Amino acid sequence: MDQESLVSIMDGLLSKHHQRLLMQMEHLLDRRRQIGSIISSQGSDLLGPPPLVIPLPPGTESEQLTDRKECQERPSQGEDVSQRPTLASRLSSSLPPVVRDASLDRSGSYELAKEASKRIKDSLPSESAELPVIGLSRLCRMQRRLLELASSWQFEAFFATVIATNSIFIGVTIQWESAQRTLKVPSTMFAVQLVYTLIFLSEVLLKLCAFGAHEFFCSVNWGWNWFDVFVVTSAVFECFVEVATQDPQLSGSSSNLRILRVLRMTRLTRIFRVIRVVRFFRSLRTLVFSIANTLKSLFWAMLLLALIMYVFGIVFTDIVNNHILETDSVETIGDLEKYFGTLHISVQTLFMSISGGLTWQDASGALSNISWLWVYVFASYVAFSCFAVLNVMTGVFCQSAIKGAERDQEMVVQSLIMDKQQLKQSLTKLFQKMDDEGNGSLTLSHFEKHFQDEEVKVLFEALELGATDAWTLFLSLDHNEDYQILPEEFLEGCLRLRGTAKAIDVYMLRRQIGKLGMQMCETACTQEHLAQMLGNIQQVVDQDRTCRSGAETPNS
């Protein structure tokens, strides 16, 4: 082997390994863009990673001989570069799969998720294709319009007004009947009642057509819907009976009058529909829902109070009964029988003594005719019931009312919306205060100037936006990094930085740290690969140097 061939082999090997090093460095700098293009070019399967072939690291003796053989065949000047392996193909066969999967950025993952969702949605059978087309489109459009109408706030507000006016009309009717002492109402009142009945009937029918029978009777508001059906049905029957009793031959029938009285008793249930009106008033809604959530606690509290009164009632009734059997004083017996004559009267006296219906001094005075010991027992009962039982009941009711108000989803949503609007108004005023020049933007000089103001600091702390210095807060609010903060950036940044870190913030931070760890592992693997390639180059250079020195020795 002459010197020129050795130089040619050495030049080819160095060029080849130099090209590999450049490609690896280029991959290290542009790996996200190149891998994103590789995955986007895989049109067959976006969910699964593309197949990779991980080559063995160079360094074996067979690979070195192959490299020498390839280097001896020098490339010509007119070689087509497009026929060479591209960087993407070289990268797809050189990166480990774990490293390659970890290098996907947020935007690439989001696009993959969107495309996968679209593909799954397209693969599902279409419901419209299975349904008959003739006459269905018109029916669907009509039902959709009815659903939009029944779900609108104008619809709810209109019928809430009708319910409120109907409650007033029922009160006027009851007042007129009680004043006239009759069950027959004038024709004018009957006409108004008939109009209200038709309006409520149309409401129920419209909701039934809009939501469907199953949704109407089995949805979340099924209780109110069944109650509406009962009220409307009773109102319709009442109108029919009212018309029937107008006939002189039927008006005197006792059975018809009895039916009319029963139906008019159901008329009083319409007043309870006014409870549905309270949802349009936030404060009134809070009170009603809080009271409704205390009913369970009220039941158990009343049961406990009844048990206490029952025990003390048995004690006092037994003592009084024994005293009456042993004494002949009529005056003493009269007072004792008035307050503790029977168990029912004793329990009633005990309840009235702690609820303000009776001065408990009168009841204890009657017991003083027996013994002062029973006066102290009665006083102990009053003290225990008023200071212990009733106060504990009040605390339990307050706790139940607060929890009930917090569980009301609509109220929670409305509260969050109002709090957010108030916060935006406060931030807008703060921005206008700091933008004293009226430019519509804040610079670092504005921040440093107003950050020294104690009033501005207090406002930031009140909004839970405390920061150590103006520069840190300025960088946190400057989203686009143009060194000026617009009103939109100020509002969004303050809303994002307000308060402590949430669970989703901690999760995203852990996710980003995990990605950084995978990228560091990728960088370490790449460095090890480069170090191994450099070692192989050094080994080839040493072998070529040995061959070259061996070739020069015979010539010398």
GUTI-577941 format. One line per 10 residues: number of its first residue (from 1); their letters; for each residue x, y, z of C-alpha. Coordinates in steps of 0.1 Angstrom, whole numbers, plus 2048, in hexadecimal, padded with zeros to 3 digits. Example, Ala and Ser with C-alpha at 12.3 -4.5 7.8 and 13.67 -1.06 7.14 Angstrom:
REM GUTI-577941
1	as	87B,7D3,84E  889,7F5,847
//
This chain:
REM GUTI-577941
1	mdqeslvsim	800,800,800  810,821,7F5  80F,842,806  7F4,851,7EF  7DC,835,7F6  7E1,839,81C  7DB,85E,819  7BC,857,804  7AE,83E,81E  7B6,856,83B
11	dgllskhhqr	7A6,873,829  787,85F,822  783,852,845  788,874,854  76F,883,83C  756,869,843  759,86B,869  759,891,867  739,890,854  72A,879,86E
21	llmqmehlld	734,891,88A  725,8AE,878  704,89C,873  703,892,898  709,8B6,8A2  6EF,8C2,88B  6D7,8A9,899  6DF,8B5,8BD  6D6,8D9,8B3  6B7,8D2,89E
31	rrrqigsiis	6AA,8B1,8AB  687,8BE,8B3  681,8CC,891  68F,8AE,87F  67D,894,894  65C,8A8,891  660,8A7,86B  667,881,86C  648,87A,881  632,891,86C
41	sqgsdllgpp	63E,87F,84D  631,85E,85B  60E,860,84D  605,83C,854  605,83C,87A  608,85B,88F  602,84B,8B0  61E,832,8B0  643,83B,8AC  653,834,88B
51	plviplppgt	669,815,889  68D,81B,891  6AC,806,88A  6C7,80C,8A4  6E9,804,895  705,7F6,8A9  720,80F,8B1  73D,80F,89A  75D,800,8A8  75D,7DC,89C
61	eseqltdrke	778,7D0,885  75F,7C7,869  752,7EB,869  775,7F9,868  77D,7E4,849  75C,7EF,839  765,814,83F  787,810,830  778,800,811  75E,81B,80E
71	cqerpsqged	779,836,812  78E,828,7F6  771,82F,7DE  774,855,7DD  754,868,7D4  754,879,7B3  74F,89F,7AF  72E,89B,79E  71D,885,7B7  6F9,88C,7BD
81	vsqrptlasr	6F4,898,7E1  6CF,88F,7E1  6D7,86A,7DE  6EA,86B,7FF  6D8,861,81F  6C5,87F,82D  6C9,88C,850  6A6,881,85A  6AD,85D,84F  6CF,85C,860
91	lssslppvvr	6BF,86A,880  6A2,851,87F  6BC,835,87F  6D4,843,899  6BD,84F,8B5  6B1,837,8D0  68B,835,8D1  688,841,8F5  69D,860,8EE  68A,866,8CE
101	dasldrsgsy	668,864,8E0  673,87B,8FB  67D,896,8E3  65A,89D,8D7  651,8C1,8E0  630,8CE,8ED  624,8DB,8CB  62B,8BA,8BA  619,8A6,8D4  5FB,8BD,8D3
111	elakeaskri	5F9,8B9,8AD  5FC,894,8B0  5E0,893,8CA  5C9,8A9,8B4  5CF,893,895  5C9,873,8A9  5A9,881,8B7  59D,88B,894  5A5,869,886  593,857,8A2
121	kdslpsesae	575,86E,89D  575,867,878  576,841,87E  557,842,894  536,83A,882  521,859,87A  500,85A,88C  4F0,86F,871  4F7,855,856  4E4,83A,869
131	lpviglsrlc	4C4,850,86E  4A9,854,853  4AD,875,841  489,87A,835  477,892,84D  493,88F,867  4A6,8AF,85F  487,8C4,864  47E,8B3,885  4A2,8B6,892
141	rmqrrllela	4A3,8DB,889  482,8E1,89B  48E,8CE,8BA  4AF,8E0,8B9  49D,902,8B8  486,8F7,8D5  4A4,8EC,8E9  4B5,90E,8E3  495,91F,8EE  490,90B,90D
151	sswqfeaffa	4B4,90F,917  4B6,934,913  4B5,94C,930  499,960,920  483,941,922  48C,93B,947  487,960,950  465,962,93F  457,943,951  466,94E,972
161	tviatnsifi	453,96F,96E  433,95B,966  438,945,985  43D,964,99B  41E,975,98E  40A,955,991  414,952,9B6  407,976,9BB  3E7,96D,9A9  3E1,94F,9BF
171	gvtiqwesaq	3E5,965,9DE  3CB,97D,9D0  3B3,961,9C8  3B6,952,9EB  3B0,974,9FA  391,97A,9E6  383,957,9EE  389,95C,A13  379,97E,A12  35A,972,9FF
181	rtlkvpstmf	358,950,A10  353,93D,9F0  364,926,9D8  357,935,9B8  36E,94F,9A9  364,96A,990  367,963,96B  384,97B,968  399,969,981  390,948,971
191	avqlvytlif	39B,955,94F  3BD,961,95E  3C1,93F,96E  3BA,92E,94D  3D4,943,93C  3EE,939,956  3E5,915,952  3EA,917,92C  40B,928,930  418,90D,949
201	lsevllklca	40B,8F2,932  41D,900,914  43D,902,929  43C,8DD,933  434,8D2,90F  44F,8E8,900  469,8DA,918  45D,8B7,912  461,8BB,8EC  483,8CD,8EF
211	fgaheffcsv	494,8B5,908  482,895,900  46F,87F,918  48D,86D,927  4A1,88D,92C  483,89F,93A  479,884,954  49B,875,95C  4B4,893,95B  4C3,8A6,977
221	nwgwnwfdvf	4A4,8BC,97C  48C,89E,97B  47D,8A7,99C  472,8CA,991  466,8BC,970  44F,8A3,980  443,8BE,998  43B,8D4,97A  427,8B8,96A  413,8B2,98A
231	vvtsavfecf	40C,8D7,98E  401,8DC,96A  3EC,8BC,96A  3DA,8C7,98A  3D4,8EA,97B  3C5,8DB,95B  3AD,8C5,96F  3A4,8E2,985  39A,8F7,967  385,8DA,95A
241	vevatqdpql	373,8D6,97C  36F,8FB,97E  35E,8FC,95C  348,8DE,966  33D,8EE,986  330,90C,973  312,8F7,968  2F6,8FC,981  2ED,8D7,980  310,8CD,98A
251	sgsssnlril	31A,8EA,9A0  305,8DD,9BD  314,8BA,9BD  327,8B3,9DD  340,89C,9CB  349,8B7,9B2  34E,8D1,9CE  364,8B7,9E0  379,8B2,9C1  37C,8D7,9BC
261	rvlrmtrltr	389,8DC,9E0  3A3,8C1,9DB  3AF,8D0,9BA  3B1,8F2,9CA  3C6,8E4,9E5  3DF,8D9,9CA  3DF,8FD,9BE  3F3,906,9DD  410,8F1,9D0  415,909,9B3
271	ifrvirvvrf	422,922,9CC  440,90B,9D2  44A,911,9AD  455,934,9B7  474,923,9C7  481,91F,9A3  481,945,99F  49C,949,9BA  4B8,93C,9A3  4B7,95D,991
281	frslrtlvfs	4C1,96F,9B0  4E3,966,9BE  4DE,96F,9E2  4BC,960,9E4  4C8,940,9D3  4E4,93D,9ED  4CB,940,A0A  4B3,927,9FB  4CD,90D,9F3  4DE,911,A14
291	iantlkslfw	4BD,90B,A26  4B6,8ED,A10  4D8,8DE,A19  4D1,8E1,A3E  4B1,8CC,A3D  4C4,8AC,A44  4D6,8BB,A62  4B5,8CA,A6E  4A4,8A8,A6E  4BF,899,A85
301	amlllalimy	4C0,8B7,A9B  49B,8B7,AA0  49D,892,AA7  4B7,898,AC2  4A3,8B4,AD1  483,89F,AD1  496,883,AE3  4A2,89B,AFE  480,8AA,B03  470,887,B04
311	vfgivftdiv	488,87C,B20  482,89B,B35  45D,89A,B2E  45A,876,B3B  46D,881,B5B  457,89F,B62  437,88E,B59  43E,871,B71  447,889,B8D  428,89E,B89
321	nnhiletdsv	412,880,B86  41F,872,BA7  41B,893,BB8  3F7,897,BAC  3EF,875,BBA  3FD,87F,BDC  3EF,8A2,BE1  3CC,8B1,BE2  3D4,8D6,BDA  3BF,8E0,BBD
331	etigdlekyf	3D3,8FF,BB5  3F4,8EC,BB4  3E5,8D0,B9F  3D7,8E9,B86  3F9,8F9,B7E  40A,8D8,B7C  3F0,8C9,B65  3F2,8E8,B4F  417,8E4,B48  41F,8BF,B50
341	gtlhisvqtl	3FE,8AD,B51  405,894,B35  424,88A,B21  418,89E,B03  413,8BD,B18  435,8B9,B29  447,8B6,B07  435,8D4,AFA  43E,8E8,B19  462,8DF,B16
351	fmsisggltw	463,8E9,AF2  452,90A,AF8  46A,912,B15  489,911,AFF  479,920,ADF  469,940,AEE  445,934,AED  443,933,B13  454,944,B30  465,927,B41
361	qdasgalsni	462,938,B63  43D,92F,B63  444,90A,B5D  460,909,B77  448,91B,B90  430,8FF,B8C  44B,8E6,B94  455,8FA,BB3  435,8ED,BC3  444,8CB,BC3
371	swlwvyvfas	469,8D2,BCC  484,8EB,BC4  499,8CE,BB8  483,8CB,B99  485,8F0,B92  4AB,8EC,B8F  4A6,8CE,B79  48F,8E2,B63  4A9,8FF,B62  4C4,8E6,B59
381	yvafscfavl	4AF,8DA,B3C  4AA,8FD,B2F  4CF,906,B33  4DB,8E6,B22  4C2,8EA,B05  4C8,90F,AFF  4EE,911,B05  4F9,8EF,AF8  4E0,8DF,AE0  4D3,8FE,ACE
391	nvmtgvfcqs	4F6,90D,ACA  504,8ED,ABC  4E6,8EB,AA5  4ED,90E,A98  511,905,A91  508,8E6,A7E  4EE,8F9,A6A  507,914,A61  521,8FA,A56  507,8E7,A41
401	aikgaerdqe	4FC,907,A31  51F,912,A28  528,8F0,A19  507,8EF,A06  50E,911,9F7  531,906,9ED  523,8E7,9DC  50C,8FB,9C5  51E,8F9,9A4  50B,916,994
411	mvvqslimdk	512,92C,9B1  537,922,9B1  53A,92A,98B  528,94B,98F  53F,954,9AD  55E,94B,999  553,960,97B  54B,97E,991  56C,97B,9A4  57F,979,983
421	qqlkqsltkl	56D,998,976  574,9AB,995  599,9A0,994  59B,9AC,96F  58D,9CE,979  5A6,9D1,995  5C3,9C8,97E  5B6,9E1,964  5B6,9FD,97D  5D9,9F3,989
431	fqkmddegng	5E6,9F3,965  5D7,A15,95F  5E6,A22,97F  609,A16,975  605,A22,951  606,A47,95B  611,A52,938  5F3,A41,927  608,A2E,90D  5F4,A0E,912
441	sltlshfekh	613,9FA,91C  62B,9F7,939  651,9F7,937  66B,9EE,950  66F,A12,95A  649,A14,962  64C,9F4,977  66A,A00,98B  65A,A22,990  639,A16,99D
451	fqdeevkvlf	646,9F7,9AF  655,A0E,9C9  633,A1B,9D1  624,A0B,9F0  601,A0D,9E3  60A,9F9,9C4  61C,9DF,9D9  5FE,9DC,9EF  5E8,9D7,9D0  5FF,9BC,9C3
461	ealelgatda	5FF,9AA,9E4  5D9,9AD,9E7  5D6,99C,9C5  5EF,981,9D1  609,98D,9B8  626,993,9D0  648,995,9C1  66B,99D,9CF  674,9B7,9B5  666,9C9,996
471	wtlflsldhn	67D,9B7,97E  671,994,988  64D,99E,985  653,9B0,964  663,991,955  647,97B,961  62D,992,950  640,998,930  634,97A,91D  640,982,8FA
481	edyqilpeef	661,990,907  65F,9B2,8F5  668,9C5,916  646,9D5,917  625,9C9,927  604,9CF,915  5E3,9CF,928  5DB,9AC,91C  5FC,99F,927  5F8,9AF,949
491	legclrlrgt	5D6,9A0,94F  5DF,97D,943  600,97D,955  5F1,989,976  5D5,96F,974  5EF,954,96D  606,95E,989  5EB,965,9A3  5EB,94F,9C1  5FF,930,9C9
501	akaidvymlr	608,914,9B1  5EB,8FE,9A7  5EC,8D8,9A2  5ED,8DC,97C  60A,8F4,97F  61E,8DB,994  615,8BF,97C  621,8D3,95D  641,8DC,970  647,8B7,977
511	rqigklgmqm	640,8AF,953  658,8C9,946  673,8BD,95E  66E,89A,952  672,8A5,92E  692,8B8,937  69F,898,948  698,884,928  6A9,89E,913  6C7,89D,92A
521	cetactqehl	6C8,878,926  6C6,87C,900  6E3,895,901  6F7,87D,917  6F0,860,8FE  6FB,876,8E1  71B,880,8F3  723,85C,8FA  71C,854,8D5  733,870,8CA
531	aqmlgniqqv	74E,865,8E3  74C,842,8D5  74F,84E,8B2  76D,863,8BB  77D,845,8CB  777,831,8AB  786,84D,896  7A4,84E,8AD  7A7,828,8AA  7A6,82A,884
541	vdqdrtcrsg	7BF,846,883  7D7,832,899  7D3,814,883  7D9,828,864  7F7,838,873  805,816,87C  7FE,80A,858  80E,829,84B  82D,825,860  82F,801,856
551	aetpns	82D,80A,832  848,825,835  860,80D,846  866,7F5,828  86A,813,811  884,821,827
//
